[in-house]
Every structure is written in structure tokens, then in C-alpha cells.
């Protein structure tokens, strides 16, 4: 998240940072962040909760994954950057550099 913020700051792009651990997302907000490729691309497979909950070996419905993400926000891959219709999930420097 810090690297993404640094790029946005350097480029002079206004943004609103939302601290999801202080201000948890609602189900509707979380659903609005699901990319066209599906909820699995919003799931942080490197999080401690992912490992602790044994999610690697499970096949869960979108509804079940949403509920887990709401209970365990570390399961949400970050940063999430939304600009117009564009949605970036996770940090990819080259994509952040393309933002205007």
C-alpha cells in the first residue's frame, strides 16, 4: 500500500485511502470490489488467515468467501485501487505508473 501511495503522491493523483481494519467494509462495499475475473482474485492467498483457515484445500462458494473476508479482512488482497471503471487489486508498479 505504501508503494502505491507513493506513486499516486508523486504523480499528484488525489485519492481517498480507506483503512479497512479501522473501518471494515460492508458486504455491499466488498461485493462492489469483486473483479470481473471473480472473487478469487480478491482473495489474499498469502495472508496468515488464509493459511490458518486451511483455505488452500477448500472449494468455497462466493458467498462463503465474502463472509470469511468480512470476518477476516486480512483475506482481502490489498491495495485495492478504483479509478472510474478501472480496478487494480494488489500492487503492480507498472499498472500504478499508468494511472492518471
Secondary structure, 3 states (H helix, E strand, C coil): CHHHHHHHHHHCCCCCCCCCCCCCCCHHHHHCCCCCCCHHHHECCCCHHHHHCCHHHCCCCHHHHHHHHHHCHHHECCCEEEECCEEEECCCHHHHHHCC
